[in-house]
Structure formats: C-alpha cells, structure tokens
Amino acid sequence: MSLFNVYPLFDITPVKAKDIYVFDTNNTKYLDLYGGHAVISIGHSHPEYVKKISDQVSTLGFYSNSIQNPMQVELSEKIETLSGCDDYELFLCNSGAEANENALKLASFHNNRKKILSFKNSFHGRTSAAVAATDNPKIVAPINAQQEVEFVALGDLEAVKTVLEKGDVCAVIIECIQGVGGLDESTTAFYQGLSQLCKANGTLFIADEVQSGFGRTGDFFAFQKHGISPDIISMAKGMGNGFPIGGILIHPTIKSSFGLLGTTFGGNHLACAASLSVLEVLKNESLMQNTRDISDYFISKAQGLPKLKSIKGRGLMLGLEFDFPIAEIRKNLIFKHHIFTGSAKHPNLLRILPPLTIKKEHVDLFIEALKTELDTI
Ligand SMILES: Cc1ncc(COP(=O)(O)O)c(C=O)c1O
C-alpha cells in the first residue's frame, strides 16, 4: 500500500532527537529551528517528559471520558496558574483544528447564530468550520463552503464594525499573530476595539492560540500583550511537545451541558501526562523568560544580516523577510548547514520556530550559516 501523497517531503529521515537537535539515519545532526512546526516547546526528548509519559503508559495509558480523570483537573489548575487566565473552564481534544472546531461550534450553540468573521491570510485548520474560516480557497472543499464566513483585512476595525453590526455573527476567530499567513500582528487599539465590538454585538471572541500559545511568544498567550479577555481560547501545538493534544479555555458566561461537546481520545491520561510535564518544565526552567531573552538576542543579531527587509513576529515565533523567495536558501540551510527552518504562505519569509530551550550559541550558528548563504546571492 502506498501513502496518500499530500506532503511535499524533504529527503531526510529523523530517527532520534535531543533538545534542539534532530538526528537522521546517517547520524547527521540537524539544528531544529522549526520545532516540527512550532510543536516542540520544552525540547525533544526532555528527560522529565520522557519519564512522565513512560510512567503513565506503564500504569494507565488511556481510559475514556466516562470516568473520573483527576489528571484533567490538575492540568486545568496548572494552565490557570501559569497563564494567569483565571476562571476559565477547560475542554480537551486532540489537535488545533479540533480545538477551533469546538470553539466555533460552542459559540454557535451559545448565541444560536451561524456566521463567522475571520481575517485575510488566516489559518485555523482543516476541519469543517475551521477550514471554512481559513483564508485559502485551495483547501476548502465544496462540502465546507456551506459555512457562512466573511473575511476582512487584519487591522480594519471599520470593516469589522460593518459586519458585526448586522447582528448575525456568531464568532470572530483570530490569530493574534498570524502563523502560516506570515507573522502579521495588528495594534493593541485594534485588538481592544475588536473585543469591544464583539461584546457590543453579542459576538463571541475566539483567540486562536494554537501556534502562539503555551509560551511561544514569551507570554503564555500572545493576546495577553494587548490586555484583552477572549471568550474562548484555542490551544494545541506546544501543549504536548509533540504528543497530540489540544484544548479550549472557555469563559464561564458560556454554559456547559451534558453532551454539548465530546471526544473519545481527548484529554486521555497519556496526553495529560505529556502536557503536565510541559507545564512543569516551562515553569521550572523559566522557558518563557528564556524565550524573551533569546528573542531579543536573535533580533539584535539578525539586524546585521545583509539583504534583510524586516524581522516579523514576537518571542520565538519569528520571521525574516527578504525581497526574494527564500526556498533555495531554506534548502541550502538544511542540506549544506544542517539547520531546519520554516516557510510561510508568503514565499519571501523564512520562519524561526525553535524549541523554547534554545540558547545564544544556537542563534550564532544559524546567523553565521544564513550570512554565508546571503553572501552568495
Ligand atoms: C494558528 C493555527 N490554528 C490551527 C492550526 C491547526 O492545527 P492542527 O494542524 O493541529 O489541526 C494551526 C496549524 O498550523 C495553526 O497554526
């Protein structure tokens, strides 16, 4: 049986990984500034993570959501403490798309509306409502196109106002810093205005923190910089350091009832163990502080790069923008310098999404390699 061919693959086969390095079948060592697409938060194979998951799988790996699972309660308490998002309630699932799907569904149950407002260049996942709210017609199948979605430009508060004042919008869904779209972020005035318009018009505010959450920007959530309180916050990627887990934080104005949401695998014991160890390590190793420090260092070093147009993003969710496509440079970084980086929808943007354990010496290695490549252009 062959594989359904949907991924353009680099010809590299990782077989092991440790902290910020990945090793392939030839034992070649790669510096991982991609983190498997912003997923690796506390570093590959962190010893506490390995121990916690190993212990858990050898005692109880899984049981369904029909029994008591104190690990989910512990996870909710630890997320509350570390994020400072008091009083929200937690629902667990398995991925980013699923988190957004549940967020949108819940908003629709809450206010009995069905229209979504989303933003140009957004990415929210590939399931039904999540993909419809994603600004990429190529991945929206006719079956998804039945959803009613309006797209407006990020930062255009007047356009948001015109749409919301019609009174039929169930939810606004927004990445505070756009990931795949290319690391654009609007102003605090915009996010606060958006939040006020949502409140005034009975629309729920969904912050998609799937990529930017769990410490990646140096704050626990990216929206926190703007002093707003979303109605629903979706999370995934960094939450499990590679173990599939997602979730939504739900403001208590939205009421639960039996059967409203549900999942077989979501919040299972093994997934909770993974996420609990992520939170422990984030706290004990001060990784959000490290994220801020290394981000400052990276930006100061990157400013000296030749041919650089701009530095985008925050924390360790960064992008280097050039006046030309970066595909060739990215390939050379991998095959000549053994450094993984990321790309974006915008062909001129090189994305940097390393584990939050990264140190200055790793930044130096990358800057040197990139300089060499830029000098040949
Ligand atoms: C902001 C954002 N939302 C949602 C998703 C979808 O997450 P998943 O691939 O886990 O379904 C992604 C994935 O890249 C993302 O970046």
The ligand as a Tripos MOL2 file, in Angstrom:
@<TRIPOS>MOLECULE
LIG
   16    16     1     0     0
SMALL
NO_CHARGES

@<TRIPOS>ATOM
      1 C1         -2.9910   29.1440   14.1760 C.3       1 LIG1
      2 C2         -3.3110   27.7150   13.8440 C.ar      1 LIG1
      3 N1         -4.5460   27.2560   14.0780 N.ar      1 LIG1
      4 C3         -4.8700   25.9650   13.8320 C.ar      1 LIG1
      5 C4         -3.9590   25.0840   13.2930 C.ar      1 LIG1
      6 C5         -4.3640   23.6670   13.0120 C.3       1 LIG1
      7 O1         -3.7610   22.8030   13.9020 O.3       1 LIG1
      8 P1         -3.6750   21.2310   13.5990 P.3       1 LIG1
      9 O2         -2.7400   21.0630   12.4470 O.co2     1 LIG1
     10 O3         -3.1550   20.6370   14.8850 O.co2     1 LIG1
     11 O4         -5.0430   20.7700   13.2910 O.co2     1 LIG1
     12 C6         -2.6670   25.5350   13.0140 C.ar      1 LIG1
     13 C7         -1.6560   24.6230   12.4200 C.2       1 LIG1
     14 O5         -0.6650   25.0110   11.8420 O.2       1 LIG1
     15 C8         -2.3260   26.8810   13.2940 C.ar      1 LIG1
     16 O6         -1.1100   27.3710   13.0440 O.3       1 LIG1
@<TRIPOS>BOND
     1     1     2 1
     2     2     3 ar
     3     2    15 ar
     4     3     4 ar
     5     4     5 ar
     6     5     6 1
     7     5    12 ar
     8     6     7 1
     9     7     8 1
    10     8     9 2
    11     8    10 1
    12     8    11 1
    13    12    13 1
    14    12    15 ar
    15    13    14 2
    16    15    16 1
@<TRIPOS>SUBSTRUCTURE
     1 LIG1         1 GROUP 0 **** ****
